[in-house]
Amino acid sequence: MKYIYFLKHTDLALSFLFCSLIILILPLYGHFFLPELENHLLTTIEIEAQKTAKHLALSHLSFKNEFTRTAFDPSFTPIVVEILEHFNLQKIKAFSRNGETVFSTDTKEIGTINNFPYFRDIVAKGNIYTKVVRKTETTQENQIISNDVVEIYIPILYRGEFSGAFEFYYDVPWLILQSTDFINLYNQLNLFSIPALWLIFFLVWHHFGKDRRQIAEDRIKLAQSRESFLRTMDTALDGIVLLNRKGTIRYWNPAAEQLFGYSNQEVIGQNLHLTLLPPQHLEMAQKEFEQFLTLENNSRNEQNKTWRQTGLHKNGHTLSLLFNLTILPTQEESQLIVFIRPLN
C-alpha cells in the first residue's frame, strides 16, 4: 500500500528520484564539471575586464603612447566610480610603462612602483595576468585585502607597443572559491545525509512558484542594468554604434550623430559601411569585417580590433577616424560595439 501511495503522488516520487540522481552524479560533477566551470568564469571575467579597459583607454583618456598622471584628469574619476558600481569592482588602478601607479581609486597608491616579475615579464609584454586572491592571502603587490577578489591586469597596446596597464579587482564569484570546498564537503557525506537532501529537494519542488518570481525580479534588474549602460553610452564623448553581425546599425549615440551629421532615425536599420564610408573604401571594409567575424570564434584576441578609417559625413566631406570594434555576446545573438574617435 505504501508503494502504491508513493506512485500516486507524482511530486513525491519525482523528488525522491531527483535526489537519488543528485547523490549519484555529485562525484562526477565535483571532479569534472566544477573545475571547467571555474575556468569558464575566469575567462568571462577576463573578457569583461579587457572590454572595460579598452573602453576607458579609447573613450576617456588622452594619451599618445604611454600612460601618465596627466592623462588621468579629474573628469576621469566620476567615470571610474560609475564603472565600479555597474561592474561589481572593488578597485581600479592604472600603471605606466615602467610600472608606476599613475591612477588608483585608492589615491594613497599613486606614485608607487610595481617592480614584480609578473608585471615585467607578463603584463609589460602585452599579456593578461589573472589571479584569484582569498582574503587570507596577499595580492600580487603584497597587499592585504578584506575579502576575496579576482585580480586582473589588462595591458593596453598602442601601435603594437605597451603603453600601460589597468588593474581591476573583481568580487570573486561564489562558485570559484567554493568548487574545491564543495568537493571536500561531498567526500564527508554519508548515508545519513540522504534523507536531509531528499527533504530539501521536496521543499524546493513545492516552492517552485517562488523561484519563478525570483527569475522575474532578476529579469527586471537585468533590464534596468541595460538601461543604465545605454545612458552611459548616451553621454560618451566618442561616437558609439551597436551593430548586428550583418553590419546593421541597432544603436547610434548623440556623439555619433554630431560626428557624422545623421540623426538616430536616419541610420537605425541602415548598413554601417554603406552609410558612413566613402564608396572607394566599401569593398575592402566589408571584406575585413567579414574576416573579423570569421576569426572571432577561434581566438579571444580576435574579439577586438582597432584601425584608422576614412569616414564620410552626411554633407559629403571626409573624416579621419579611429575605429575600435568589439564583440558583445548576448543571449539572443552576438552584437558588435564600435567606438569612433575623430583624429583631426
Secondary structure, DSSP 8 states (H G I E B T S, - for coil): -HHHHHHH-HHHHHHHHHHHHHHHHHHHIIIIIHHHHHHHHHHHHHHHHHHHHHHHHHHH---SSS--GGGS-TTHHHHHHHHHHHTTEEEEEEE-TTSBEEEESSGGGTT-B---HHHHHTGGGT--EEEEE-TTSB-TTS-B-SS-EEEEEEEEEETTEEEEEEEEEEE--HHHHHHHHHHHHHHT--TTHHHHHHHHHHHHHHTHHHHHHHHHHHHHHHHHHHHHHHHHHHT-SSEEEEE-TT-BEEEE-HHHHHHH---HHHHTTSBHHHHHS-HHHHHHHHHHHHHHHHHTTT-GGGGEEEEEEEEE-TTS-EEEEEEEEEEE--SSS-EEEEEEEE--
